[in-house]
Amino acid sequence: MRNLHENNRGKFPNDERERTGRTGERTGYMEKSVRTIDGHNFSGMSEEEKQDYEKKIRAKLQRGANLSVEELNYLRIHNPELYRSAMRVKTAKQQLKEQLRHCKSKQEANTLIAWTISRISDKDPDKTYLTAGLRKVAEEFKKSFRYARLPETNDQKKDKKARGKKKQDKNSSDMFGSLLQMLTPEPLLSESLQNFIGVN
């Protein structure tokens, strides 16, 4: 068993020799994993670079755009308050998307969007980000094929169903009538010819 451990030494990241030098000092192995998130070295950024990066993130939030995993990780570590705001926006956007999937008409979807946005309090510190995010979801939904297929109102959907049923009934009665006509034997001779011959 000991030989197996000796042969595999250094092949696994949990191996103590991999992480420490001969004198017990930490090597760059752990330092790299601590400093980088998704390949981006945030600790190597100057204060000016960090401010620019946060400014870029805030601008995306104000436009209603989705943040990348890297940007969310940065906020989680360096600006927990803005991270909380970004996660609130992300959750609100996901909820609205899910609710819009169940709308039966354009009118219902537009009412839902207006109602959701109007529920955001003027005193909410994230109002700008939330409003922008929800409007972005609404804009994307209105460009979608799903929205284009919806009837204008729920009444139109009912009317369309009723018209479809009437058309189906008419088609089936026409088909039944033509089938009945095909099965009913027609006289071989016309009525006037039968009178002339005297077959009656």
Secondary structure, DSSP 8 states (H G I E B T S, - for coil): -HHHHHHTTTSSTT-HHHHB-TTS-B-HHHHHHHHEETTEESTTS-HHHHHHHHHHHHHHHHHT----HHHHHHHHHH-HHHHHHHHHHHHHHHHHHHHHHT-SSHHHHHHHHHHHHHTS-TT-TTHHHHHHHHHHHHHHHHTSHHHHHS-SSHHHHHHHHHHHHHHHHHHHHHHHHHHHHHHS---SS-HHHHHHHT--
